[in-house]
Amino acid sequence: MFDLRNRESVSPSEKSAADETRPSFNFVDLSIEGRRNEPLLASTSPNPNLAEIAPPAGWIKSKTPFSQAGNSSLESFSPPGNPDLTINHYYRGHELNDQAAESFRNILEKKPATNQEQLLSPTEIKALSQVFGQASVGDNQYSNSTKSGTSAAPTFELDVAYTKQIRGMPGVVVEGRFVDANGTPQREFIGAFIDSTGTGKVVQEVYLEGSSSDRANANGFLTNRSQFKRSLTD
């Protein structure tokens, strides 16, 4: 498995320590190997509502390589003519540990977003690093104070995080981008982390991701971001 900034290969021990990693695609020459032919939801993680978040009409199911581990599963879709831009449905294949699940559940109970989205504080964002993926979106400027310019700098630059009701289920939406070791934007991201069982332990993810350099192109990330956000509630 590779990290998200084309640095060094992640050792098995590092992977174990950051076992919440969410896959990112087309970032290191599609270096995440494997296959992704499993259904969206593992049988051990029931959540029929998530499958109803469909991609836009005409989008094509991608053939993105995916290293499947255990019960993890992934489905990706791209618009015609732009395979780099993907809407992804991902389940990491295991439950969060008790501490991470409690943090997730407590924040969702404190800010249920019943009537409108509720912004998270820096402290709350840091507390959700395992929910977001410690080697992925969770490795951001709030959880990692290392300055850019070294391999230890944050993987993700987080613009905003807020709670939101997603098809009747509580979750947190994160907007931002993956960056390289110098802080240069690489991949734009908006994604929902959904508490699919009400326990805080089972996280389902739906996210839109695309190249930062092409984000303003017709049919690029910015063009599709609003439609993706609407799909979380429509």
NUTIVEX-95186 format. One line per 2 residues: number of its first residue (from 1); their letters; for each residue y, z, x of N, C-alpha, C. Coordinates in nm, 2 decimals, padded with zeros to 4 digits. Example, Ala and Ser with C-alpha at 12.3 -4.5 7.8 and 13.67 -1.06 7.14 Angstrom:
<atoms>
1 = as = -00.57/00.78/01.32/-00.45/00.78/01.23/-00.33/00.78/01.32  -00.22/00.71/01.28/-00.11/00.71/01.37/00.00/00.79/01.29
</atoms>
This chain:
<atoms>
1 = mf = -00.12/00.00/00.09/00.00/00.00/00.00/00.12/00.00/00.09  00.23/-00.07/00.05/00.35/-00.08/00.12/00.46/-00.01/00.05
3 = dl = 00.56/00.04/00.13/00.68/00.10/00.06/00.76/-00.01/00.01  00.88/00.02/-00.05/00.96/-00.08/-00.13/01.06/-00.14/-00.04
5 = rn = 01.07/-00.11/00.09/01.18/-00.16/00.17/01.13/-00.23/00.29  01.01/-00.28/00.29/00.95/-00.35/00.40/00.96/-00.28/00.53
7 = re = 00.93/-00.15/00.52/00.94/-00.07/00.64/00.80/-00.06/00.70  00.74/00.06/00.70/00.61/00.07/00.76/00.50/00.09/00.64
9 = sv = 00.38/00.06/00.67/00.27/00.08/00.58/00.26/00.23/00.54  00.23/00.26/00.42/00.22/00.40/00.38/00.08/00.44/00.40
11 = sp = 00.06/00.55/00.48/-00.07/00.60/00.51/-00.13/00.67/00.38  -00.27/00.68/00.38/-00.33/00.75/00.27/-00.27/00.89/00.24
13 = se = -00.24/00.96/00.35/-00.18/01.10/00.32/-00.05/01.09/00.26  00.03/00.99/00.30/00.17/00.98/00.24/00.15/00.93/00.10
15 = ks = 00.06/00.84/00.07/00.04/00.80/-00.07/00.00/00.92/-00.15  -00.09/01.00/-00.10/-00.13/01.12/-00.18/-00.01/01.21/-00.21
17 = aa = 00.08/01.23/-00.11/00.19/01.32/-00.13/00.29/01.26/-00.23  00.29/01.13/-00.24/00.39/01.07/-00.33/00.31/00.99/-00.43
19 = de = 00.22/01.05/-00.50/00.12/00.98/-00.58/00.18/00.94/-00.72  00.31/00.95/-00.73/00.37/00.90/-00.86/00.43/00.76/-00.84
21 = tr = 00.40/00.69/-00.73/00.47/00.56/-00.70/00.45/00.46/-00.81  00.56/00.40/-00.85/00.56/00.29/-00.95/00.57/00.16/-00.87
23 = ps = 00.48/00.06/-00.90/00.48/-00.06/-00.82/00.61/-00.14/-00.84  00.66/-00.21/-00.74/00.77/-00.30/-00.75/00.72/-00.43/-00.70
25 = fn = 00.78/-00.54/-00.76/00.72/-00.67/-00.74/00.81/-00.77/-00.67  00.75/-00.87/-00.61/00.83/-00.98/-00.54/00.93/-00.92/-00.44
27 = fv = 00.90/-00.80/-00.39/01.00/-00.74/-00.30/00.96/-00.76/-00.16  00.83/-00.74/-00.12/00.79/-00.76/00.01/00.69/-00.87/00.01
29 = dl = 00.73/-00.99/-00.03/00.65/-01.11/-00.04/00.52/-01.08/-00.12  00.54/-01.02/-00.23/00.42/-00.98/-00.32/00.31/-00.91/-00.24
31 = si = 00.35/-00.81/-00.16/00.25/-00.75/-00.07/00.17/-00.64/-00.14  00.19/-00.62/-00.27/00.10/-00.53/-00.34/-00.02/-00.61/-00.39
33 = eg = -00.13/-00.59/-00.32/-00.24/-00.68/-00.35/-00.33/-00.62/-00.45  -00.43/-00.70/-00.50/-00.52/-00.65/-00.60/-00.51/-00.74/-00.73
35 = rr = -00.55/-00.68/-00.84/-00.55/-00.75/-00.96/-00.50/-00.66/-01.07  -00.46/-00.71/-01.18/-00.40/-00.63/-01.29/-00.45/-00.68/-01.43
37 = ne = -00.58/-00.69/-01.44/-00.63/-00.75/-01.56/-00.68/-00.64/-01.66  -00.63/-00.52/-01.64/-00.67/-00.42/-01.74/-00.57/-00.42/-01.86
39 = pl = -00.61/-00.36/-01.97/-00.51/-00.35/-02.08/-00.39/-00.26/-02.05  -00.29/-00.27/-02.13/-00.17/-00.20/-02.10/-00.20/-00.05/-02.10
41 = la = -00.28/00.00/-02.19/-00.30/00.15/-02.19/-00.44/00.18/-02.15  -00.45/00.28/-02.06/-00.59/00.33/-02.03/-00.64/00.41/-02.15
43 = st = -00.77/00.41/-02.16/-00.83/00.48/-02.28/-00.81/00.63/-02.27  -00.78/00.68/-02.15/-00.75/00.83/-02.14/-00.61/00.86/-02.18
45 = sp = -00.52/00.76/-02.21/-00.38/00.79/-02.23/-00.34/00.71/-02.36  -00.37/00.77/-02.48/-00.34/00.70/-02.60/-00.19/00.69/-02.62
47 = np = -00.14/00.57/-02.66/00.00/00.55/-02.69/00.02/00.42/-02.76  -00.03/00.40/-02.88/-00.03/00.27/-02.94/00.11/00.21/-02.96
49 = nl = 00.21/00.30/-02.97/00.35/00.25/-02.99/00.41/00.17/-02.88  00.37/00.21/-02.76/00.43/00.14/-02.64/00.39/-00.01/-02.64
51 = ae = 00.27/-00.05/-02.69/00.23/-00.19/-02.69/00.32/-00.27/-02.78  00.39/-00.21/-02.87/00.48/-00.28/-02.96/00.61/-00.32/-02.90
53 = ia = 00.64/-00.27/-02.78/00.76/-00.32/-02.71/00.73/-00.45/-02.65  00.75/-00.56/-02.72/00.71/-00.69/-02.68/00.81/-00.76/-02.59
55 = pp = 00.77/-00.85/-02.50/00.87/-00.93/-02.43/00.94/-01.03/-02.52  01.05/-01.08/-02.47/01.12/-01.18/-02.55/01.04/-01.30/-02.58
57 = ag = 01.06/-01.37/-02.69/00.99/-01.49/-02.73/00.99/-01.59/-02.62  00.88/-01.65/-02.58/00.87/-01.75/-02.48/00.85/-01.70/-02.34
59 = wi = 00.85/-01.57/-02.32/00.82/-01.52/-02.19/00.67/-01.53/-02.16  00.64/-01.55/-02.03/00.51/-01.58/-01.99/00.44/-01.46/-01.92
61 = ks = 00.32/-01.43/-01.95/00.25/-01.33/-01.88/00.24/-01.36/-01.73  00.28/-01.28/-01.64/00.28/-01.30/-01.50/00.14/-01.28/-01.44
63 = kt = 00.13/-01.34/-01.32/00.00/-01.32/-01.25/00.04/-01.24/-01.12  00.11/-01.13/-01.14/00.16/-01.05/-01.03/00.04/-00.97/-00.97
65 = pf = 00.02/-00.97/-00.84/-00.09/-00.89/-00.78/-00.06/-00.74/-00.80  -00.16/-00.67/-00.82/-00.15/-00.52/-00.85/-00.27/-00.45/-00.79
67 = sq = -00.24/-00.35/-00.71/-00.35/-00.26/-00.66/-00.38/-00.16/-00.77  -00.49/-00.18/-00.84/-00.53/-00.09/-00.94/-00.60/00.03/-00.89
69 = ag = -00.56/00.15/-00.93/-00.62/00.27/-00.89/-00.67/00.35/-01.01  -00.79/00.38/-01.02/-00.84/00.46/-01.14/-00.81/00.39/-01.27
71 = ns = -00.74/00.47/-01.36/-00.71/00.42/-01.49/-00.57/00.35/-01.50  -00.51/00.33/-01.38/-00.37/00.27/-01.39/-00.38/00.13/-01.45
73 = sl = -00.27/00.08/-01.51/-00.27/-00.05/-01.57/-00.13/-00.11/-01.57  -00.12/-00.24/-01.57/00.00/-00.31/-01.56/00.00/-00.44/-01.64
75 = es = 00.10/-00.47/-01.71/00.13/-00.60/-01.77/00.27/-00.64/-01.73  00.29/-00.77/-01.69/00.42/-00.82/-01.65/00.44/-00.95/-01.72
77 = fs = 00.57/-00.97/-01.76/00.61/-01.10/-01.82/00.74/-01.15/-01.76  00.75/-01.28/-01.75/00.87/-01.34/-01.69/00.92/-01.46/-01.78
79 = pp = 01.05/-01.49/-01.77/01.10/-01.60/-01.85/01.06/-01.73/-01.78  01.05/-01.84/-01.86/01.01/-01.97/-01.80/01.11/-02.01/-01.69
81 = gn = 01.07/-02.05/-01.57/01.15/-02.09/-01.47/01.21/-01.98/-01.38  01.17/-01.86/-01.41/01.22/-01.75/-01.32/01.11/-01.64/-01.31
83 = pd = 01.01/-01.66/-01.23/00.90/-01.57/-01.22/00.94/-01.44/-01.14  01.06/-01.44/-01.08/01.11/-01.33/-01.01/01.15/-01.21/-01.10
85 = lt = 01.20/-01.25/-01.22/01.25/-01.15/-01.31/01.13/-01.11/-01.40  01.10/-00.98/-01.41/00.98/-00.93/-01.48/01.02/-00.82/-01.58
87 = in = 00.96/-00.82/-01.69/00.95/-00.70/-01.78/00.80/-00.65/-01.76  00.79/-00.52/-01.73/00.67/-00.46/-01.69/00.63/-00.34/-01.78
89 = hy = 00.50/-00.34/-01.82/00.45/-00.22/-01.89/00.35/-00.15/-01.79  00.38/-00.03/-01.75/00.29/00.03/-01.65/00.25/00.17/-01.69
91 = yr = 00.12/00.20/-01.66/00.07/00.34/-01.67/00.01/00.37/-01.54  00.05/00.48/-01.48/00.01/00.52/-01.34/-00.14/00.57/-01.33
93 = gh = -00.20/00.60/-01.44/-00.34/00.63/-01.44/-00.38/00.77/-01.43  -00.28/00.86/-01.43/-00.32/01.00/-01.42/-00.20/01.09/-01.48
95 = el = -00.23/01.21/-01.51/-00.12/01.30/-01.56/-00.04/01.35/-01.45  00.09/01.40/-01.48/00.17/01.47/-01.39/00.12/01.61/-01.37
97 = nd = 00.15/01.67/-01.26/00.11/01.81/-01.24/00.19/01.90/-01.33  00.15/02.02/-01.34/00.21/02.11/-01.45/00.36/02.13/-01.42
99 = qa = 00.40/02.14/-01.30/00.54/02.17/-01.27/00.63/02.05/-01.31  00.59/01.93/-01.27/00.66/01.81/-01.31/00.66/01.79/-01.46
101 = ae = 00.55/01.81/-01.52/00.54/01.79/-01.67/00.63/01.89/-01.74  00.64/02.01/-01.69/00.72/02.11/-01.75/00.87/02.07/-01.74
103 = sf = 00.91/02.02/-01.62/01.05/01.98/-01.60/01.08/01.87/-01.70  00.99/01.77/-01.71/01.01/01.66/-01.80/01.03/01.71/-01.94
105 = rn = 00.94/01.79/-01.99/00.94/01.84/-02.12/01.06/01.92/-02.15  01.10/02.01/-02.06/01.22/02.09/-02.08/01.35/02.01/-02.09
107 = il = 01.36/01.91/-02.01/01.48/01.83/-02.02/01.49/01.75/-02.15  01.37/01.70/-02.19/01.37/01.62/-02.32/01.40/01.71/-02.44
109 = ek = 01.35/01.84/-02.43/01.38/01.93/-02.54/01.53/01.97/-02.54  01.58/01.99/-02.42/01.72/02.03/-02.40/01.82/01.92/-02.45
111 = kp = 01.78/01.79/-02.42/01.86/01.68/-02.45/01.78/01.57/-02.52  01.75/01.60/-02.65/01.65/01.52/-02.73/01.71/01.38/-02.77
113 = at = 01.84/01.36/-02.75/01.90/01.23/-02.78/01.87/01.18/-02.92  01.87/01.28/-03.01/01.84/01.25/-03.15/01.93/01.15/-03.22
115 = nq = 02.06/01.17/-03.19/02.17/01.08/-03.25/02.22/00.98/-03.15  02.22/01.02/-03.02/02.28/00.92/-02.92/02.22/00.96/-02.79
117 = eq = 02.24/00.87/-02.69/02.19/00.89/-02.56/02.26/01.01/-02.50  02.19/01.09/-02.41/02.25/01.21/-02.35/02.23/01.19/-02.20
119 = ll = 02.35/01.20/-02.12/02.34/01.18/-01.98/02.27/01.30/-01.91  02.20/01.27/-01.80/02.14/01.37/-01.72/02.24/01.41/-01.60
121 = sp = 02.23/01.53/-01.57/02.31/01.58/-01.45/02.24/01.55/-01.32  02.31/01.56/-01.21/02.24/01.54/-01.08/02.12/01.64/-01.06
123 = te = 02.13/01.76/-01.11/02.03/01.86/-01.10/01.91/01.82/-01.18  01.93/01.77/-01.30/01.82/01.72/-01.39/01.75/01.60/-01.33
125 = ik = 01.83/01.51/-01.27/01.77/01.39/-01.21/01.68/01.43/-01.09  01.73/01.52/-01.01/01.65/01.57/-00.90/01.52/01.63/-00.95
127 = al = 01.52/01.70/-01.06/01.40/01.77/-01.11/01.30/01.67/-01.16  01.34/01.55/-01.19/01.25/01.45/-01.24/01.20/01.35/-01.14
129 = sq = 01.21/01.38/-01.01/01.17/01.29/-00.90/01.02/01.25/-00.92  00.94/01.34/-00.95/00.80/01.30/-00.97/00.77/01.22/-01.09
131 = vf = 00.85/01.24/-01.20/00.84/01.16/-01.32/00.88/01.02/-01.28  00.98/01.00/-01.21/01.03/00.87/-01.17/00.95/00.80/-01.06
133 = gq = 00.87/00.88/-00.98/00.80/00.83/-00.87/00.86/00.87/-00.74  00.80/00.96/-00.67/00.87/01.01/-00.55/00.89/00.91/-00.44
135 = as = 00.81/00.80/-00.44/00.83/00.70/-00.34/00.89/00.57/-00.40  00.96/00.59/-00.51/01.01/00.48/-00.59/01.15/00.52/-00.65
137 = vg = 01.16/00.51/-00.78/01.29/00.54/-00.84/01.33/00.69/-00.81  01.23/00.78/-00.80/01.26/00.92/-00.77/01.31/00.95/-00.64
139 = dn = 01.30/00.85/-00.55/01.36/00.87/-00.41/01.50/00.81/-00.41  01.59/00.89/-00.47/01.73/00.84/-00.49/01.83/00.94/-00.42
141 = qy = 01.96/00.91/-00.44/02.06/00.99/-00.37/02.07/01.13/-00.41  02.01/01.16/-00.53/02.01/01.30/-00.58/01.90/01.38/-00.52
143 = sn = 01.79/01.32/-00.50/01.67/01.39/-00.44/01.66/01.38/-00.29  01.73/01.28/-00.23/01.72/01.26/-00.09/01.86/01.24/-00.03
145 = st = 01.91/01.33/00.04/02.05/01.33/00.09/02.06/01.25/00.23  01.95/01.20/00.28/01.96/01.12/00.40/02.05/01.00/00.39
147 = ks = 02.14/00.99/00.49/02.23/00.88/00.49/02.16/00.74/00.52  02.22/00.64/00.47/02.16/00.50/00.49/02.17/00.47/00.64
149 = gt = 02.08/00.38/00.68/02.08/00.34/00.82/01.95/00.39/00.89  01.87/00.47/00.82/01.74/00.51/00.88/01.63/00.48/00.77
151 = sa = 01.50/00.48/00.82/01.39/00.46/00.73/01.37/00.57/00.63  01.44/00.69/00.66/01.42/00.80/00.57/01.52/00.80/00.45
153 = ap = 01.62/00.71/00.45/01.72/00.70/00.35/01.66/00.67/00.21  01.73/00.70/00.11/01.67/00.68/-00.03/01.63/00.53/-00.05
155 = tf = 01.52/00.52/-00.12/01.48/00.38/-00.17/01.56/00.33/-00.28  01.61/00.42/-00.36/01.67/00.38/-00.49/01.82/00.43/-00.50
157 = el = 01.91/00.34/-00.54/02.04/00.38/-00.57/02.06/00.39/-00.72  02.07/00.52/-00.77/02.07/00.54/-00.92/02.22/00.54/-00.97
159 = dv = 02.24/00.45/-01.07/02.37/00.45/-01.14/02.38/00.55/-01.25  02.28/00.56/-01.33/02.29/00.65/-01.45/02.15/00.67/-01.50
161 = ay = 02.13/00.79/-01.55/02.01/00.83/-01.62/02.04/00.91/-01.74  01.97/00.88/-01.85/02.00/00.94/-01.98/01.87/00.95/-02.06
163 = tk = 01.87/01.05/-02.15/01.76/01.06/-02.25/01.78/00.97/-02.36  01.67/00.92/-02.42/01.69/00.83/-02.53/01.56/00.83/-02.61
165 = qi = 01.57/00.81/-02.74/01.46/00.80/-02.83/01.41/00.65/-02.82  01.28/00.63/-02.78/01.23/00.50/-02.76/01.12/00.48/-02.86
167 = rg = 01.14/00.40/-02.96/01.04/00.38/-03.07/00.99/00.51/-03.12  01.08/00.61/-03.14/01.04/00.73/-03.19/00.98/00.83/-03.09
169 = mp = 00.97/00.79/-02.97/00.92/00.88/-02.86/01.03/00.92/-02.77  01.03/01.04/-02.72/01.14/01.08/-02.62/01.11/01.03/-02.48
171 = gv = 01.22/00.99/-02.42/01.21/00.94/-02.28/01.34/00.94/-02.21  01.33/00.90/-02.08/01.45/00.89/-02.00/01.47/00.75/-01.95
173 = vv = 01.59/00.69/-01.96/01.62/00.56/-01.91/01.70/00.57/-01.78  01.66/00.49/-01.68/01.72/00.49/-01.55/01.78/00.35/-01.52
175 = eg = 01.90/00.35/-01.48/01.96/00.22/-01.43/02.00/00.23/-01.29  01.98/00.13/-01.21/02.02/00.13/-01.07/01.95/00.01/-01.00
177 = rf = 01.92/00.03/-00.87/01.86/-00.08/-00.79/01.79/-00.02/-00.67  01.69/-00.10/-00.62/01.63/-00.06/-00.50/01.71/-00.12/-00.39
179 = vd = 01.72/-00.05/-00.28/01.80/-00.09/-00.16/01.72/-00.09/-00.04  01.77/-00.15/00.07/01.70/-00.15/00.20/01.74/-00.03/00.27
181 = an = 01.70/-00.01/00.40/01.73/00.11/00.48/01.88/00.12/00.50  01.95/00.01/00.50/02.10/00.01/00.52/02.18/00.03/00.39
183 = gt = 02.11/00.04/00.28/02.17/00.06/00.15/02.21/-00.07/00.08  02.16/-00.19/00.13/02.19/-00.32/00.08/02.11/-00.34/-00.05
185 = pq = 02.17/-00.37/-00.16/02.09/-00.40/-00.28/01.98/-00.51/-00.27  01.87/-00.48/-00.32/01.76/-00.58/-00.31/01.70/-00.61/-00.45
187 = re = 01.68/-00.51/-00.54/01.61/-00.53/-00.67/01.69/-00.45/-00.77  01.74/-00.52/-00.88/01.80/-00.45/-00.99/01.70/-00.40/-01.08
189 = fi = 01.73/-00.28/-01.14/01.63/-00.21/-01.22/01.69/-00.14/-01.34  01.62/-00.15/-01.46/01.64/-00.06/-01.57/01.51/-00.03/-01.63
191 = ga = 01.48/00.10/-01.65/01.34/00.13/-01.70/01.34/00.26/-01.78  01.24/00.26/-01.87/01.22/00.38/-01.95/01.10/00.45/-01.91
193 = fi = 01.11/00.58/-01.90/01.00/00.67/-01.87/00.97/00.76/-01.99  00.86/00.73/-02.05/00.83/00.78/-02.19/00.73/00.89/-02.19
195 = ds = 00.76/01.00/-02.26/00.67/01.11/-02.28/00.58/01.07/-02.40  00.47/01.01/-02.37/00.39/00.94/-02.48/00.30/01.04/-02.55
197 = tg = 00.28/01.16/-02.51/00.19/01.25/-02.58/00.27/01.38/-02.62  00.39/01.39/-02.59/00.47/01.51/-02.62/00.44/01.63/-02.54
199 = tg = 00.36/01.62/-02.44/00.33/01.73/-02.34/00.40/01.72/-02.21  00.47/01.61/-02.19/00.54/01.58/-02.06/00.44/01.54/-01.95
201 = kv = 00.31/01.53/-01.98/00.22/01.50/-01.87/00.19/01.36/-01.85  00.19/01.28/-01.96/00.15/01.14/-01.96/00.28/01.05/-01.97
203 = vq = 00.31/00.98/-01.86/00.43/00.90/-01.86/00.39/00.75/-01.87  00.45/00.69/-01.97/00.44/00.54/-01.98/00.57/00.48/-01.93
205 = ev = 00.57/00.37/-01.87/00.69/00.31/-01.81/00.70/00.16/-01.86  00.82/00.13/-01.90/00.86/-00.01/-01.94/00.99/-00.04/-01.86
207 = yl = 00.99/-00.14/-01.78/01.11/-00.17/-01.70/01.13/-00.31/-01.68  01.26/-00.35/-01.66/01.30/-00.48/-01.62/01.35/-00.48/-01.48
209 = eg = 01.31/-00.57/-01.40/01.34/-00.58/-01.26/01.36/-00.72/-01.21  01.46/-00.74/-01.13/01.49/-00.87/-01.08/01.57/-00.87/-00.95
211 = ss = 01.58/-00.98/-00.88/01.66/-00.99/-00.76/01.80/-00.95/-00.77  01.86/-00.87/-00.68/02.00/-00.84/-00.68/02.08/-00.96/-00.65
213 = sd = 02.04/-01.04/-00.56/02.12/-01.16/-00.52/02.13/-01.26/-00.63  02.03/-01.27/-00.72/02.04/-01.36/-00.83/02.07/-01.30/-00.97
215 = ra = 02.12/-01.18/-00.96/02.14/-01.11/-01.09/02.23/-01.17/-01.19  02.34/-01.24/-01.14/02.44/-01.30/-01.22/02.40/-01.45/-01.27
217 = na = 02.29/-01.50/-01.22/02.25/-01.63/-01.25/02.21/-01.64/-01.40  02.22/-01.76/-01.46/02.18/-01.78/-01.60/02.03/-01.74/-01.61
219 = ng = 01.99/-01.66/-01.69/01.85/-01.61/-01.71/01.81/-01.52/-01.59  01.91/-01.46/-01.53/01.89/-01.35/-01.43/01.89/-01.22/-01.49
221 = fl = 01.89/-01.11/-01.41/01.88/-00.98/-01.45/01.99/-00.94/-01.55  02.12/-00.97/-01.52/02.23/-00.93/-01.61/02.22/-00.99/-01.74
223 = tn = 02.18/-01.12/-01.75/02.16/-01.19/-01.87/02.06/-01.12/-01.97  01.96/-01.07/-01.91/01.85/-01.01/-01.99/01.85/-00.86/-02.01
225 = rs = 01.94/-00.79/-01.94/01.95/-00.65/-01.95/01.97/-00.60/-02.09  02.07/-00.65/-02.15/02.11/-00.61/-02.29/01.99/-00.63/-02.39
227 = qf = 01.93/-00.74/-02.38/01.81/-00.77/-02.47/01.70/-00.67/-02.44  01.68/-00.64/-02.31/01.57/-00.54/-02.28/01.61/-00.40/-02.34
229 = kr = 01.73/-00.36/-02.33/01.77/-00.23/-02.38/01.75/-00.23/-02.53  01.79/-00.34/-02.60/01.77/-00.34/-02.75/01.62/-00.33/-02.78
231 = sl = 01.53/-00.39/-02.70/01.39/-00.39/-02.73/01.33/-00.24/-02.73  01.40/-00.15/-02.66/01.35/-00.01/-02.66/01.36/00.06/-02.79
233 = td = 01.45/00.01/-02.88/01.48/00.08/-03.01/01.45/-00.01/-03.13  01.47/-00.15/-03.11/01.46/-00.24/-03.23/01.31/-00.24/-03.28
</atoms>
